[in-house]
């Protein structure tokens, strides 16, 4: 970036849109980063930059590298001079301690709710919509921005909060509720995200026409698919967090049996942790709902 990475120039814009040829985001395709993926990372690291002096590889969910860690150790330990690794992990498991020792560690915390609200309001979002989006954004500005433009957020939140009152201990009720929730997850936030994708493609095509920039449609499509997958997982986490809060509220106000509500909170935490393994969403929801007590 000619301006030192201020986020305003054309280069920064392409990086932020995920279409810069010298910035690659590598995401796992299954429950864990595989050895084949690790080999692809090594191959990418060895390639020369296309435009600048540096190539940046962003490795996401690196705490799930498992048996692929040895394949990546050498290239991260001694990367080519032109390659910079940005390694993202929720935590550092034992098998990553050696790799972590070769890295400069920076700990990030979730953005506070009030800061999210003020940022959204400063961008022109209505304060009530900003507060509702910040409540369920999980400390992430990108998700808060998306939710702030989602007209169905309040209805989805209410649907998740109503789940404990629809359970009656029967498999039929569980199947019905799980199917409805899976449908909610499939459609949640898709409209504003699609609008964002269309705007990005139009901007890229305009630049290509005006300035002759190359448009790597495959790279753009891959970026958009990643965002859609992330949207589904974010929505499921949002739903589980909403459901968990409902049982916590029942514990506080005494409207639910203490032991069963505590077990419900634990079951929801386990389901949220299982999301790292890319489970079948409907089966995960069915298994969870069978463990949850009814709140009448």
Residue frames relative to the residue before (quaternion, step in Angstrom):
aa qw qx qy qz dx dy dz
X 1.0000 0.0000 0.0000 0.0000 0.00 0.00 0.00
X 0.4221 -0.7272 0.4796 0.2509 3.64 -0.77 0.97
X 0.7170 0.4288 -0.2444 0.4922 3.59 1.23 -0.40
X 0.6058 -0.6030 0.3530 0.3805 3.58 1.19 0.38
X 0.6424 -0.5570 0.3274 0.4122 3.58 1.13 0.54
X 0.2895 0.7953 -0.4911 0.2061 3.60 0.96 0.82
X 0.5227 -0.6837 0.3879 0.3301 3.59 1.28 0.02
X 0.6540 0.5478 -0.3103 0.4195 3.60 1.23 0.04
X 0.6492 0.5503 -0.3291 0.4092 3.60 1.13 -0.51
X 0.7081 -0.4596 0.3326 0.4205 3.55 -1.33 0.16
X 0.6309 0.5336 -0.3339 0.4536 3.59 1.02 -0.78
X 0.6625 0.4944 -0.3028 0.4743 3.58 0.89 -0.94
X 0.6256 0.5553 -0.3365 0.4325 3.56 1.01 -0.81
X 0.6725 0.4816 -0.3011 0.4744 3.58 0.94 -0.82
X 0.6198 0.5288 -0.3442 0.4667 3.58 1.05 -0.72
X 0.6883 0.4872 -0.2852 0.4556 3.58 0.85 -0.96
X 0.6868 0.4537 -0.2826 0.4926 3.60 1.12 -0.59
X 0.4787 -0.7042 0.4130 0.3231 3.57 1.30 -0.09
X 0.6060 0.5805 -0.3502 0.4160 3.59 1.13 0.50
X 0.4415 0.6755 -0.4828 0.3401 3.61 1.18 0.31
X 0.4712 -0.7191 0.4274 0.2797 3.64 -0.74 0.98
X 0.7159 0.4342 -0.2612 0.4804 3.60 1.18 -0.41
X 0.6630 0.4042 -0.3148 0.5459 3.59 1.26 0.33
X 0.0056 -0.8126 0.5809 -0.0462 3.58 -0.55 1.17
X 0.2004 -0.7528 0.6170 0.1115 3.56 -0.94 0.95
X 0.1369 -0.8030 0.5787 0.0398 3.57 -0.62 1.16
X 0.0228 -0.8050 0.5919 -0.0334 3.57 -0.62 1.17
X 0.5481 -0.6086 0.4563 0.3478 3.55 -1.09 0.67
X 0.3460 -0.7431 0.5381 0.1961 3.57 -1.11 0.70
X 0.7655 0.2277 -0.1425 0.5847 3.59 1.28 -0.15
X 0.8020 -0.2715 0.1889 0.4974 3.59 -1.17 -0.45
X 0.8028 0.1210 -0.0351 0.5828 3.58 1.08 -0.71
X 0.5498 -0.5445 0.4974 0.3922 3.54 -1.33 0.24
X 0.2828 -0.8040 0.5050 0.1364 3.57 -0.56 1.16
X 0.6591 -0.4841 0.3909 0.4224 3.55 -1.32 0.22
X 0.6287 0.5312 -0.3389 0.4558 3.60 1.01 -0.76
X 0.6450 0.4996 -0.3201 0.4816 3.58 1.00 -0.79
X 0.6258 0.5410 -0.3345 0.4514 3.57 1.02 -0.81
X 0.6496 0.5075 -0.3165 0.4694 3.58 0.99 -0.79
X 0.6304 0.5199 -0.3313 0.4718 3.58 1.06 -0.71
X 0.6136 0.5395 -0.3405 0.4654 3.59 1.08 -0.73
X 0.6379 0.5186 -0.3189 0.4716 3.57 0.99 -0.87
X 0.6520 0.5190 -0.3151 0.4542 3.58 0.95 -0.89
X 0.6583 0.5053 -0.3070 0.4659 3.58 0.94 -0.88
X 0.6448 0.5445 -0.3202 0.4304 3.56 1.00 -0.86
X 0.6926 0.4941 -0.2742 0.4483 3.57 1.07 -0.72
X 0.5734 0.6006 -0.3845 0.4032 3.59 1.21 -0.29
X 0.4880 -0.6575 0.4902 0.2988 3.57 -1.10 0.68
X 0.5853 -0.5715 0.4305 0.3815 3.61 -1.14 0.53
X 0.4739 -0.6835 0.4834 0.2732 3.56 -1.16 0.61
X 0.8257 0.2096 -0.0677 0.5194 3.56 0.93 -0.92
X 0.8085 0.2708 -0.1260 0.5070 3.57 0.74 -1.03
X 0.6682 -0.4776 0.3833 0.4224 3.52 -1.27 -0.51
X 0.7592 0.3061 -0.1657 0.5500 3.58 1.25 -0.27
X 0.1816 -0.7229 0.6532 0.1332 3.52 -1.31 0.55
X 0.1795 -0.8001 0.5680 0.0698 3.60 -0.82 1.01
X 0.1009 -0.7733 0.6248 0.0385 3.57 -0.86 1.02
X 0.1518 -0.7817 0.6024 0.0550 3.56 -0.67 1.16
X 0.1163 -0.8059 0.5801 0.0230 3.58 -0.51 1.22
X 0.1716 -0.8216 0.5396 0.0665 3.58 -0.42 1.23
X 0.8303 0.1965 -0.1545 0.4981 3.59 -1.29 0.43
X 0.1872 0.8407 -0.4956 0.1119 3.58 1.02 0.72
X 0.5381 0.6060 -0.4118 0.4166 3.60 1.22 -0.24
X 0.6798 0.4513 -0.2818 0.5047 3.59 1.29 -0.21
X 0.3228 0.7799 -0.4859 0.2267 3.59 1.14 0.54
X 0.1280 -0.8500 0.5014 0.0987 3.60 1.20 -0.61
X 0.8627 -0.1140 0.0824 0.4858 3.59 -0.94 -0.94
X 0.5771 0.5929 -0.3855 0.4084 3.61 1.23 -0.12
X 0.4371 0.7353 -0.4402 0.2731 3.61 1.24 -0.23
X 0.6670 0.5050 -0.3384 0.4307 3.67 0.79 -0.85
X 0.6120 0.5639 -0.3504 0.4297 3.59 1.10 -0.68
X 0.7440 0.4180 -0.2103 0.4770 3.57 1.09 -0.75
X 0.4689 0.7241 -0.4307 0.2651 3.57 1.20 -0.43
X 0.7170 0.4755 -0.2793 0.4265 3.59 0.68 -1.06
X 0.6989 0.4752 -0.2969 0.4445 3.60 0.84 -0.92
X 0.6579 0.4683 -0.3176 0.4969 3.61 1.11 -0.58
X 0.6274 0.5433 -0.3196 0.4573 3.55 1.12 -0.74
X 0.7979 0.0649 0.0103 0.5993 3.57 0.98 -0.93
X 0.0082 -0.8372 0.5467 -0.0116 3.61 0.44 1.16
X 0.6169 -0.5035 0.4301 0.4254 3.59 -1.22 0.33
X 0.6309 -0.5729 0.3628 0.3771 3.59 -1.07 0.67
X 0.7141 0.4624 -0.2552 0.4595 3.57 1.08 -0.68
X 0.6708 0.5003 -0.2911 0.4636 3.62 1.26 -0.11
X 0.0906 -0.7654 0.6363 0.0319 3.53 -1.02 0.95
X 0.2226 -0.7678 0.5887 0.1204 3.57 -0.86 0.99
X 0.0844 -0.7236 0.6810 0.0739 3.54 -1.14 0.80
X 0.0903 -0.8313 0.5483 -0.0112 3.56 -0.27 1.31
X 0.1213 -0.8129 0.5692 0.0212 3.58 -0.61 1.19
X 0.1178 0.7912 -0.5885 0.1174 3.58 -0.80 1.02
X 0.4965 -0.6476 0.4915 0.3042 3.56 -1.13 0.67
X 0.7725 -0.0660 0.0642 0.6283 3.56 1.17 -0.66
X 0.4323 -0.6854 0.5202 0.2698 3.57 -1.30 0.15
X 0.1950 -0.7906 0.5707 0.1056 3.62 -0.24 1.24
X 0.7320 -0.4474 0.2864 0.4265 3.55 -1.30 0.34
X 0.6919 0.5038 -0.2970 0.4234 3.59 0.86 -0.92
X 0.6996 0.4447 -0.2772 0.4857 3.61 1.24 -0.22
X 0.4112 0.7418 -0.4650 0.2539 3.59 1.22 -0.06
X 0.6443 0.5185 -0.3319 0.4537 3.60 0.99 -0.77
X 0.6637 0.4847 -0.3035 0.4821 3.58 0.92 -0.90
X 0.6488 0.5324 -0.3208 0.4390 3.59 0.94 -0.89
X 0.6369 0.5455 -0.3295 0.4339 3.57 1.06 -0.73
X 0.6662 0.4834 -0.2966 0.4844 3.59 1.23 -0.38
X 0.6666 0.5134 -0.2830 0.4604 3.58 1.28 -0.16
X 0.4286 -0.6109 0.5812 0.3245 3.54 -1.35 0.28
X 0.2264 -0.8205 0.5146 0.1038 3.57 -0.43 1.20
X 0.0226 -0.7687 0.6390 -0.0182 3.55 -0.96 0.98
X 0.2175 -0.7884 0.5652 0.1075 3.59 -0.63 1.12
X 0.1468 -0.7852 0.5988 0.0573 3.57 -0.87 1.02
X 0.1907 -0.7634 0.6068 0.1124 3.54 -1.10 0.73
X 0.6172 -0.5409 0.4127 0.3952 3.54 -1.23 0.47
X 0.5008 -0.6348 0.4936 0.3202 3.57 -1.11 0.69
X 0.5140 -0.6696 0.4488 0.2932 3.57 -0.93 0.91
X 0.6341 -0.5628 0.3732 0.3767 3.56 -1.14 0.68
X 0.6780 0.5022 -0.3104 0.4380 3.60 0.79 -0.97
X 0.6474 0.5149 -0.3202 0.4617 3.57 1.01 -0.79
X 0.6202 0.5303 -0.3361 0.4703 3.57 1.05 -0.76
X 0.6531 0.5253 -0.3157 0.4448 3.56 0.89 -0.97
X 0.6999 0.4740 -0.2835 0.4529 3.58 0.78 -1.02
X 0.6205 0.5333 -0.3463 0.4590 3.59 1.05 -0.69
X 0.6719 0.4922 -0.2971 0.4669 3.58 0.92 -0.92
X 0.6447 0.5120 -0.3219 0.4676 3.58 0.94 -0.86
X 0.6467 0.5254 -0.3081 0.4592 3.58 1.03 -0.81
X 0.6832 0.4546 -0.2738 0.5016 3.57 1.24 -0.47
X 0.6633 -0.5541 0.2874 0.4128 3.56 1.30 0.25
X 0.4821 0.6612 -0.4425 0.3668 3.60 1.26 0.15
X 0.5460 -0.6015 0.4757 0.3373 3.57 -1.06 0.78
X 0.5588 -0.6504 0.3887 0.3371 3.61 -0.86 0.93
X 0.6430 0.5189 -0.3410 0.4483 3.62 0.91 -0.79
X 0.6663 0.4820 -0.2986 0.4843 3.59 0.96 -0.85
X 0.6315 0.5354 -0.3286 0.4545 3.58 1.05 -0.76
X 0.6623 0.5053 -0.3070 0.4602 3.58 0.95 -0.85
X 0.6622 0.4962 -0.3141 0.4654 3.58 0.94 -0.83
X 0.6536 0.5042 -0.3127 0.4698 3.59 0.97 -0.82
X 0.6623 0.5118 -0.3071 0.4529 3.59 0.94 -0.88
X 0.5943 0.5937 -0.3597 0.4062 3.59 1.08 -0.68
X 0.8127 0.2602 -0.0994 0.5117 3.58 0.98 -0.81
X 0.4785 0.6995 -0.4204 0.3240 3.60 1.24 0.22
X 0.3887 -0.7501 0.4655 0.2638 3.59 1.22 -0.15
X 0.6740 -0.5242 0.2976 0.4271 3.57 1.10 0.66
X 0.5992 0.5703 -0.3508 0.4389 3.59 1.27 0.25
X 0.4224 -0.7315 0.4811 0.2344 3.55 -0.71 1.09
X 0.6380 0.5359 -0.3497 0.4283 3.61 0.94 -0.79
X 0.6824 0.4617 -0.2933 0.4849 3.59 0.96 -0.83
X 0.6104 0.5473 -0.3571 0.4477 3.61 1.01 -0.70
X 0.6441 0.5180 -0.3204 0.4628 3.59 0.97 -0.82
X 0.6644 0.5030 -0.3048 0.4611 3.57 0.95 -0.87
X 0.6919 0.4842 -0.2799 0.4566 3.58 0.88 -0.95
X 0.6066 0.5790 -0.3568 0.4117 3.58 1.08 -0.67
X 0.7265 0.3852 -0.2309 0.5201 3.59 1.19 -0.49
X 0.5459 0.6170 -0.3861 0.4151 3.58 1.30 0.21
X 0.3005 -0.7991 0.4902 0.1756 3.63 -0.32 1.17
X 0.6976 0.4869 -0.2744 0.4484 3.61 1.18 -0.42
X 0.3569 0.7730 -0.4741 0.2246 3.60 1.25 0.05
X 0.6825 0.4947 -0.3015 0.4455 3.60 0.78 -1.00
X 0.6559 0.5132 -0.3157 0.4547 3.59 0.97 -0.83
X 0.6586 0.4957 -0.3150 0.4703 3.61 0.97 -0.79
X 0.6295 0.5311 -0.3363 0.4567 3.55 0.99 -0.79
X 0.6618 0.4976 -0.2998 0.4738 3.57 0.98 -0.85
X 0.6179 0.5483 -0.3448 0.4458 3.60 1.05 -0.73
X 0.6684 0.4813 -0.3005 0.4809 3.60 0.94 -0.83
X 0.6650 0.4990 -0.3151 0.4577 3.59 0.95 -0.79
X 0.6691 0.5104 -0.3075 0.4441 3.57 1.14 -0.49
X 0.4457 0.7333 -0.4340 0.2743 3.60 1.25 -0.26
X 0.6904 0.4917 -0.3263 0.4185 3.67 0.69 -0.91
X 0.6773 0.4846 -0.2947 0.4687 3.60 1.14 -0.51
X 0.6519 0.4908 -0.3196 0.4817 3.58 1.27 -0.07
X 0.5763 0.5819 -0.3824 0.4278 3.58 1.24 -0.20
X 0.0548 -0.8119 0.5812 0.0085 3.56 -0.94 0.90
X 0.6402 -0.5472 0.3220 0.4324 3.57 1.24 0.30
X 0.6290 0.5438 -0.3404 0.4390 3.58 1.24 -0.09
X 0.5669 -0.5994 0.4495 0.3426 3.54 -1.19 0.57
X 0.6008 0.5767 -0.3586 0.4218 3.57 1.11 -0.67
X 0.6584 0.4997 -0.3080 0.4710 3.58 0.96 -0.87
X 0.6367 0.5309 -0.3210 0.4579 3.57 0.99 -0.86
X 0.6675 0.5056 -0.3056 0.4532 3.60 0.86 -0.95
X 0.6618 0.5142 -0.3037 0.4532 3.57 0.96 -0.89
X 0.6895 0.4759 -0.2815 0.4678 3.57 0.84 -1.02
X 0.6485 0.5241 -0.3218 0.4486 3.60 0.93 -0.88
X 0.6515 0.5130 -0.3178 0.4598 3.59 0.97 -0.83
X 0.6597 0.5036 -0.3086 0.4648 3.58 0.97 -0.82
X 0.6563 0.5039 -0.3122 0.4667 3.58 0.98 -0.82
X 0.6296 0.5306 -0.3329 0.4597 3.58 1.01 -0.80
X 0.6406 0.5131 -0.3192 0.4739 3.57 1.05 -0.74
X 0.6180 0.5413 -0.3348 0.4614 3.57 1.04 -0.79
X 0.6579 0.5190 -0.3008 0.4553 3.55 0.95 -0.96
X 0.6623 0.5366 -0.3044 0.4252 3.57 0.99 -0.86
X 0.7772 0.3485 -0.1717 0.4951 3.58 1.05 -0.74
X 0.5089 0.6916 -0.4084 0.3098 3.59 1.22 -0.39
X 0.8691 0.0966 -0.0809 0.4784 3.54 -0.88 0.97
X 0.4354 0.7237 -0.4535 0.2848 3.59 1.25 -0.04
X 0.6453 0.5518 -0.3329 0.4102 3.59 0.94 -0.86
X 0.7087 0.4206 -0.2982 0.4817 3.67 0.73 -0.87
X 0.6343 0.5185 -0.3455 0.4577 3.60 1.04 -0.67
X 0.6300 0.5231 -0.3318 0.4683 3.58 1.02 -0.78
X 0.6355 0.5244 -0.3285 0.4617 3.58 0.99 -0.82
X 0.6309 0.5275 -0.3218 0.4692 3.57 1.04 -0.79
X 0.6648 0.5054 -0.3039 0.4585 3.58 0.92 -0.89
X 0.6401 0.5212 -0.3250 0.4615 3.58 0.96 -0.84
X 0.6566 0.5117 -0.3088 0.4601 3.58 0.95 -0.90
X 0.6452 0.5218 -0.3195 0.4576 3.59 1.01 -0.80
X 0.6660 0.4977 -0.3033 0.4655 3.57 0.94 -0.87
X 0.6414 0.5190 -0.3256 0.4618 3.58 0.99 -0.80
X 0.6505 0.5136 -0.3148 0.4626 3.58 1.01 -0.84
X 0.6491 0.5142 -0.3153 0.4636 3.57 1.01 -0.80
X 0.6610 0.5002 -0.3081 0.4669 3.58 0.94 -0.87
X 0.6306 0.5322 -0.3322 0.4569 3.56 1.05 -0.75
X 0.6552 0.4981 -0.3107 0.4754 3.57 0.96 -0.86
X 0.6309 0.5372 -0.3369 0.4471 3.57 1.01 -0.80
X 0.6798 0.4844 -0.2840 0.4717 3.56 1.01 -0.84
X 0.7343 0.4535 -0.2400 0.4445 3.55 0.89 -0.97
X 0.8276 0.2252 -0.0797 0.5080 3.56 0.88 -0.98
X 0.4932 -0.6788 0.4245 0.3402 3.57 1.24 -0.12
X 0.3195 0.7555 -0.5123 0.2545 3.60 1.20 0.43
X 0.4655 -0.6512 0.5197 0.2988 3.54 -1.15 0.64
X 0.1958 -0.7604 0.6083 0.1161 3.57 -1.04 0.80
X 0.1732 -0.7795 0.5969 0.0780 3.56 -0.49 1.21
X 0.2121 -0.8315 0.5004 0.1146 3.57 0.19 1.30
X 0.6172 0.5508 -0.3531 0.4370 3.59 1.01 -0.74
X 0.6638 0.4996 -0.3046 0.4658 3.58 0.93 -0.88
X 0.6418 0.5176 -0.3185 0.4677 3.58 1.01 -0.83
X 0.6615 0.5086 -0.3074 0.4574 3.59 0.90 -0.91
X 0.6376 0.5182 -0.3267 0.4671 3.59 1.00 -0.78
X 0.6332 0.5251 -0.3233 0.4676 3.56 1.00 -0.83
X 0.6744 0.4922 -0.2965 0.4637 3.58 0.92 -0.88
X 0.6307 0.5171 -0.3394 0.4687 3.61 1.03 -0.70
X 0.6285 0.5245 -0.3383 0.4642 3.59 1.00 -0.76
X 0.6609 0.5095 -0.3095 0.4559 3.56 0.96 -0.85
X 0.6362 0.5173 -0.3298 0.4678 3.60 1.05 -0.70
X 0.6436 0.5053 -0.3238 0.4750 3.60 0.98 -0.82
X 0.6580 0.5064 -0.3089 0.4638 3.54 0.95 -0.90
X 0.6104 0.5593 -0.3451 0.4422 3.57 1.06 -0.75
X 0.6539 0.5115 -0.3153 0.4597 3.61 0.92 -0.86
X 0.6780 0.4802 -0.2960 0.4713 3.57 0.89 -0.91
X 0.6338 0.5258 -0.3271 0.4635 3.57 1.01 -0.79
X 0.6591 0.5111 -0.3103 0.4562 3.56 0.97 -0.85
X 0.6484 0.5037 -0.3210 0.4721 3.58 0.99 -0.78
X 0.6400 0.5080 -0.3238 0.4770 3.59 0.99 -0.77
X 0.6192 0.5388 -0.3300 0.4662 3.56 1.04 -0.80
X 0.6730 0.4994 -0.2963 0.4582 3.58 0.91 -0.91
X 0.6628 0.4981 -0.3073 0.4670 3.57 0.93 -0.86
X 0.6420 0.5138 -0.3265 0.4661 3.59 1.01 -0.77
X 0.6368 0.5187 -0.3193 0.4727 3.58 1.04 -0.78
X 0.6507 0.5147 -0.2987 0.4716 3.56 0.99 -0.90
X 0.6482 0.5204 -0.3132 0.4593 3.56 0.95 -0.87
X 0.6497 0.5196 -0.3198 0.4535 3.57 0.97 -0.85
X 0.6035 0.5629 -0.3552 0.4390 3.58 1.08 -0.68
X 0.6926 0.4504 -0.2802 0.4889 3.59 0.93 -0.85
X 0.6049 0.5329 -0.3599 0.4697 3.60 1.10 -0.57
X 0.6359 0.5200 -0.3229 0.4701 3.58 1.01 -0.81
X 0.6403 0.5235 -0.3215 0.4611 3.58 1.04 -0.80
X 0.6137 0.5348 -0.3404 0.4706 3.58 1.12 -0.64
X 0.6875 0.4986 -0.2825 0.4460 3.56 0.92 -0.94
X 0.7819 0.3395 -0.1904 0.4869 3.59 0.81 -0.95
X 0.5022 -0.7018 0.3970 0.3126 3.58 1.29 0.07
X 0.4477 0.7159 -0.4430 0.3014 3.59 1.21 0.29
X 0.7548 0.2873 -0.1876 0.5591 3.59 1.28 -0.14
X 0.6042 -0.5604 0.4115 0.3893 3.61 -1.16 0.50
X 0.5414 -0.6817 0.3865 0.3047 3.57 -0.72 1.12
X 0.6999 0.4842 -0.2847 0.4411 3.58 0.72 -1.06
X 0.6880 0.4820 -0.2869 0.4605 3.57 0.87 -0.92
X 0.6471 0.5113 -0.3243 0.4632 3.60 1.03 -0.73
X 0.6264 0.5209 -0.3340 0.4740 3.59 1.04 -0.73
X 0.6510 0.5029 -0.3105 0.4763 3.57 0.99 -0.83
X 0.6262 0.5419 -0.3332 0.4507 3.57 1.06 -0.75
X 0.6388 0.5210 -0.3230 0.4650 3.58 0.96 -0.87
X 0.6546 0.5088 -0.3085 0.4664 3.59 0.96 -0.87
X 0.6537 0.5198 -0.3142 0.4516 3.59 0.97 -0.86
X 0.6540 0.5066 -0.3130 0.4665 3.58 1.01 -0.79
X 0.6152 0.5337 -0.3396 0.4706 3.58 1.05 -0.74
X 0.6484 0.5153 -0.3121 0.4655 3.59 0.96 -0.87
X 0.6493 0.5128 -0.3181 0.4629 3.59 0.99 -0.82
X 0.6442 0.5189 -0.3211 0.4611 3.59 0.99 -0.81
X 0.6538 0.5042 -0.3110 0.4708 3.58 1.01 -0.79
X 0.6351 0.5518 -0.3247 0.4321 3.58 1.10 -0.72
X 0.5215 0.6538 -0.4137 0.3597 3.61 1.18 -0.36
X 0.5695 0.6037 -0.3833 0.4053 3.59 1.15 -0.51
X 0.6978 0.4694 -0.2670 0.4705 3.58 1.18 -0.50
X 0.4403 -0.7277 0.4342 0.2966 3.60 1.27 0.34
X 0.1276 0.8291 -0.5367 0.0907 3.63 0.70 0.98
X 0.5888 -0.4854 0.4773 0.4358 3.53 -1.36 0.05
X 0.4439 -0.7480 0.4228 0.2542 3.58 -0.51 1.19
X 0.6718 0.5014 -0.3091 0.4492 3.58 0.89 -0.91
X 0.6614 0.4943 -0.3109 0.4707 3.60 0.94 -0.84
X 0.6265 0.5278 -0.3400 0.4618 3.59 1.02 -0.76
X 0.6681 0.4972 -0.3012 0.4644 3.58 0.93 -0.89
X 0.6455 0.5181 -0.3296 0.4542 3.59 0.93 -0.83
X 0.6634 0.5032 -0.3054 0.4619 3.57 0.90 -0.94
X 0.6588 0.5045 -0.3108 0.4635 3.58 1.00 -0.79
X 0.6909 0.5010 -0.2947 0.4298 3.58 0.78 -1.01
X 0.6018 0.5589 -0.3576 0.4445 3.59 1.13 -0.58
X 0.6939 0.4665 -0.2653 0.4801 3.59 1.20 -0.50
X 0.6442 0.5611 -0.3192 0.4103 3.59 1.21 -0.32
X 0.4101 -0.7050 0.5181 0.2577 3.59 -1.00 0.79
X 0.5203 -0.6133 0.4908 0.3350 3.53 -1.26 0.38
X 0.1545 -0.7467 0.6378 0.1089 3.57 -1.18 0.66
X 0.0643 -0.8294 0.5549 0.0005 3.56 -0.28 1.23
